[in-house]
Each structure stands twice: as C-alpha cells, then as structure tokens.
Amino acid sequence: MSNAPRLTALDALHRSLGATMTDFAGWDMPLRYGSERDEHTAVRTKAGLFDLSHMGEITVTGPEAVKALDYALVGNMATIGVGRARYTMICQEDGGIVDDLIVYRLGESEYMVVANAGNAQVVLDAVTERAAGFDAEVRDDRDNYALIAIQGPESPGILKSVTDADLDGLKYYAGLPGTVAGVPALIARTGYTGEDGFELFVAPADAEKLWQALTEAGKDAGLVPCGLSCRDTLRLEAGMPLYGHELTTSLTPFDAGLGRVVKFEKEGDFVGRAALEAAAERAAAKAPRKLVGLIAEGRRVPRAGFAVVADGQMIGEVTSGAPSPTLGKPIAMAYVDAAHAAPGTSGVGVDIRGTHEPYEVVALPFYKRQK
C-alpha cells in the first residue's frame, strides 16, 4: 500500500494554474491559486470555482433505503422530497458526532449521502454495517463522482449561460439532474460559503471539460478558481461548523447547538437514540457550553485549542480562528460557558501565548448575505 495522496480528476489542471497544493485527508488539494484574500473576496462579491472531489459520495438504494438511513442517521429521511437535500449527522451509540452530512434524495428509493473527506471511509463502513438488516444496498461512489462548486452572487448567471436546467426553480438544498456545458450533472443548490451557489456532481472524465466551460463562462463576471484556504475563511464567517473543529466524536449535536437535526419523532429506533435523548434532557436542564463568535479587538489571530478566558478563569476553547477578510479583523468560533455566551458579554479574552487578548462575543454567523 503506497501512502501517496489521492489525486482528483482536475489535478493536472490545478497545477497548470499554479495552485499551491496541500495534503488534505489523504488527497492532494489546491490550497490557493494566488491570494487567498482575493479568492475569498471574489466569492463574496462575484464568484469562485472550487474542486471538492475529495468529498465522499455513498449511494443507498432499494425498497428499504429510507428505513436503513433513518436507522443509521439522526435525521428523518422519509420527509425529504425527491429532488431535495437535507443537512444531517451520523452519531455513535454514545451520541458523539461521527460526521455531518448532506443527504440528497435522487429518486423514490435512491439516496446519495455526502460525507466529509476525512470521514468518508468511517461513514461508509458505519452506514454499510447499520444497513445490513434492511433490504437496501450501500454503494461506495467516491470514485464515480467529481464535485465542482461554483459559489457567489454571480454564480446563478454564470451557470445559466451553460445550462438550460431550471435554476430559478431550484431552491436552496434542492438538486436536479441536468446537462451543464454538454456534461450530465446533478445540479445542487448547496454550498459551504454563506453565498448563493451550486455544487455539480459529474463523472470524473467530464470534470475538466466542465471546469473549463465554467471558467470561460465566468471570465467577464469575475469568476476565479478558489482553494481550500478561502473555503475555510468563508465558512467561518458564515458560522458553519467544520468537522474536527466545531464537531467531534466527544460532542453530541446538542453540545454543538445543533440538536435540531436530531428527529426523535421519526419511526423506529436509530443509532444513538437513547444517548441523544439523555443529551437533550441535559441540555434543557443546564445549558452546555455554547458555540459563539468572537471578534478580536487587536490583530492577533486565535487558533483552534486556544483557551477563552474571563476574570482569570478558563471559560471555553477556540475551535476555529482566522483573519476575516470581510470584517477586516481576526475572528473565531469557540465553545464558552453559558454565563459568558450572550452577545456583547464584556471581559472575555483569548489566551494567545500567555497574553489575554480582548475579544467581543457575538452571535453567529459573523456574515449573512443580503437576499
């Protein structure tokens, strides 16, 4: 077994564009092409193009596909309409978060589960094992899809110029099969940037043709290729959790303030139900640490794992931090004790190498696009 990183179908293209490549969850991925600040700003104001082919696609089909997924995941899959998608999670028996997922219902008895790259194998194994008692087939489709995202206010116009699919009728968290630039694609109105945009699932052999067509279609609208670095600052500004930072196996969805994704009212048992019911009761009785936003008063950037302090006491921990190109200041997400979680709470700092730097507590997200 070689430990060489996996390459996406667009690898040669990224290198021809001069991308700085990095290892991400075993994949060689573009970190940035030029300035990550310029890439970030392009997505906020115009449009950006991302290769997300490292994400893990798992297809579940069969007469009991919905029952298998209802048992395996915390959400209610039966209520997803055909052509719609839902954000959900897969948890351990003890309620800890294994991964956050998007599930697309492609047909009456066909679902596609999209997992984070670093968890794709774990999720595949768990779903396969949990579906064993049902009349359903779980298929590893990671090698059958490339995933290209176009995100930003100009993205609907750019995409319209290369497809006759009904984009106006495509709601947020919906997906429809169509043809983009002559390439068959699943067109989903989803994203991880806080902007309007689309994710296009295509055959790997078609990825380069599609990327080039979108690049050409978007050149007058300010579209630029974007790497993982600006994807992280975009999602951070939008208050979106990242697995391994805001979400881990040591937290339940209730600890993460995402208890709403757990649907106790659905039919039948599901993995983690008892532990999650207990977690819901604990959260109702005593607010767990709360996920909040922190905005720096100074210039120093907090990083994951740094202590959040007040009155000389540790009251929480930073989960993600970065300079915010949109706000022009360093920002962070952190879990803090409920007593210090209210927006506007003063006297809160982050311990950055022994110095308590002052931060303002704000409600998430830091950035919300004007609809």
N, C-alpha and C positions, 0 to 999 in steps of 0.2 A: 504493500500500500504506500503510494507516494503521498506526501503531505503538501504537494503543490496546490496552490489555491485554484479554485474553480474559476473558469472564465465565462462571462456572459457572451451571447451572440454578437454583442456590439464591441467586444474588447479591442479589436484592431482599429475600429473607428474612434474609440476614446483616445487611443494612443496617437492616432493621426491628428487629433485635435489638440494634442499636447497636454492631455489630462495628467494631473498628479494622481497616481494610483495608490490605493491602500488596501491592506487585508481587512476585510470585514466579514466576520462569521464564516471564514474559510473561502470567501470569494475575493477576487481581485476587483475592486470597485473604484470608480473615479471619485476622488475626494473633492477636487475642484479643477476647473479648466484654466481659470485666470484668477481674478479676485473674488473671494467668497462673498465679500460685501456687495460687489456689483451683481453677482448671481442672485443673492438674496433680494436686492432692490428690484431687479428685473422681475422676479416672481410677484413682488408686492405691487408693482406698477404696470408691468407689461405681461411677460410670460417667460416661463422656464421649461426646459425639457430634461427629464430625468430617466436614467436607466434603473429600473427597480427589479431587474430579472433575478435578483438574489432572493426575492420573496418566495415562500413555499406554497405551491398550489396542491390541494388534496381534493379529489373529486369523490363524492359519496352518492351512489346511485342505488336504485332498487326499491321494491314495494315498501320496505320499512326504513328507507333512508332517513326520513324525518324523525322516526322514533329513535333510531340509533343516535342521531345528532342531539335530540332532546335529552337522551341519557348521558351522552358524552360531554355536553356543554351546559353552561348555566342559563343560557337564553331560551326563549320559546321559538323554536324553528317553525312550528306549524303555522304561525301567524305571519310569516314572511310571504308576501305575494310573489308569484312568478315574475321574474324581471326586476326584483327588488333585492336589496342587500341589507345586512344588519351588523352592527358592531356588537361583539360578544366576547366571552372569555372561556377558557378551559381551565378548570381548577383541579387541584389534588383532592384526595379523600379528606384531608385536613383543612380544606378551604383555601390553601395557598394558590396563588395565581401561577399557572404554568405558562400561559401566553394570552395576549389579547389578539383577537381575530376579526376578520370580516368574512361573513358567510353570504355568498350570492346564491339565490335560488334560480337556477338556469332553466328548470323545467318542472313538470309536476312532481317527478321523483328524482331530480338531479340537482345536487348542491355542490358548490365549489367553496372550500374553506381556504382562506389565505392566511398563512402564519408568517411570523417574523423569521428572517433568515436564520438567526442563531438558534431558533427553537423548532425549525421545520421538522427535523427528524424526531424530536421528542413528541411533538404534536401528532405527527403521522403514526408513530408507534402507539400513542395513547388512544387515538381515535380508532385505529385498527383493532386494538385489544378490546376497547369498550363496545365496538360494533359487532363483536363476534357472536353475540346471542341473537342478532337480528337478521332478517332477510335483506341484507344490504351489502354492497361491495364498496370497499375503500381502495382508491387507486392513487398511487403516488404520481402526480402530474408535473412534478418540478421540472423535468426535462422537456416537457411538451409545451411550455409557455415561455415567451419572453414578455416582460412587462415594461411598457413605456408610459411615463406620466407627463402630461402637459398641464401646467398649473399657472394660474394668474388671470387677471381681468381680461386679457386679450385672448385667452385660450379658446373660448367658445367661437369667436370669429375666425381664428386660425383653423380650428378643426372643421368648421362648417365649409371652408373652402376646399377641403379634400374628402368630404363625405356627403352622401345625401341622406344619411340617417337623421331622424327627427331629434336633433339635440335640444330644441326648445321644449319638447315634450318630456325630455329625460330629466327626472327630478334628482335631487341630491340623494345619494345612497340608492340609486337605481342603475341597472345595467341592461344593455340590449345588444344582440348580435347585429353586426353591420359590416360594411366594407369601408375601409379608410385607405385612401390612395391606392385603391385596387387590391388591398390586402384584407382578408377576412379577419375580423376582430370582435372581441367582446368589449364594448364601449361602456365604461362605468363612470358615473359622475361621483367620484370619490377622490380623496387626497389627504395629504398629511401636512398641509402648509397653512391652513387658515384662509386660503383663497378658493375661488371657484376653479374647477379644473376637472380633468378626466384621466382615468387610468385605462390603458389599452392593452388587453391581453391578446397576444398574437403568437403564431408559430415562430420559433427561433429563426427559421430560414427566412422569414419575412421581416425580421426586426430592422435590418439595415435599410431596406427599401423604405420602410415606414418612417424611420428616424430622418432619413434624407429628405423625404417628401414634406415632413412637418417643418424641418429646418428651412427648406425653400419657401414653404407657405408662410412661415412666420418671420422671414428676414426683414420685411418692411414694418412689422409690428413690434420689433424689438425683442423677439424671442432669442434666448441664449441657452446653450447647454449648461446644466447645473449638476453639481456633485453632492455627495453626502454631507459635506460640511454645512452648506447653506440649508439643506433639508432639516438639519438639526436645529439651527437657529430659527428657522421658520416655524417648526412645530413647537419649539419652546415659547416663542412669542404668542402662539395660538393656544398655549396651555394644554397641549396634547401630550399624554403620558408616553414614555418610551420604556419598553421592556428592559429590565436590568437596571433601571434608574427609579422611575416612579412606581413600577410594578415589578414584584419579585415573588418567589415562592414563599417568602416569610410574611407576606401581606395577603389578606383576603380582599376581595373587591370592596368590602365595607370599610376596611382600613384605608383604602385608596380613594374613598369618597365616590366610588363608582358602584355602590350597592344596587343602583337602579338597573344594572344589566342582569342581575340575578332574578329569575322569574319563578318564585315559589308556587305560583298558581297553575303552572303547566301540569299536564297529566303525567303521572308516573314518577318514578324516582329518578334522580340524576346524581352523578358522582360528586360528592362533597355536600349534598343537601343538608345533612344533619349538622355538620360543622358550620355551614354557612348560616343556618337558622340560629345557631348559638352566637355567631359573629354579629348577626343583625340585632339580636337582643342586647348584646354587649354595647354595640354602637348606639342603640336607643337609650340605654341606661346611662352610659358615660361616653361622651363624645371622644373618639380616639383622636390621636394626633391628626391634624387636618392639613391637607395639601394646599399651600398658599403660594402667592407670588411675592418675591422680594425684589425691590428696585434699589440699586446702590445709590448712595449719596456721593461716593467717591468714584475712583476709576478702577479699583482692583476687582478682578473677576473671581467670583466664588466658584469652586468646583465641587463635584459630587463627593459626598463624605465629609465636607467641612461642617463644623458644629455651628448651630444657630444658638445665640446666647441672649440672655436678658438678666439684668441685675447680678451678673457674675455667675449665673447658672446656665447649664446647657438645657435648652428648651426644644431642641429639634435638630434636624440634619438636612443639609442641602442634598437634593437628588440630581439636579441638573443646573448648570450655570454657564453663561456665555455673555459676551458683549452683544447687546441688541442693536442691530443696525437701524431699526425703525425708531426706537426710543432714544438712541444715542447714549445709552448708559448700560453698565452691566446689569443683568437680571438673573434670577434664579427661581427654581421651584424648590420647595422644601416642605417636609412634614414638620409641623410645630405643634406644641401643646395647645389645646383648645383655648386656654386662658390668654394666649398671645396671638390667636389666629384671626381676630377681627381686623378687617381693613382699617388702616390708619393707626393701628397699635404702635405706640412710640417706644423708644428704648430698646429696640431689637437690633442685634448686630450679628455679623458672621465672623467667626474666628479665622482670620486669614494669616496663617503662620505666626500666631501669637498676638496679633493685633486685632482688636474688636472693631471692625469696620461697620459704620452705621448703615442700616437698611430700612426702607419703608415697606410695611406689609400691605399688599394689595390683593384684591380678588382676582382670580384667574378668569379669562385669559388676559394677558397684557395687551393683546391686539385683537380687535374684531373688525372684520371688513365691513364697509358700508354696503348694504344690499341695495 
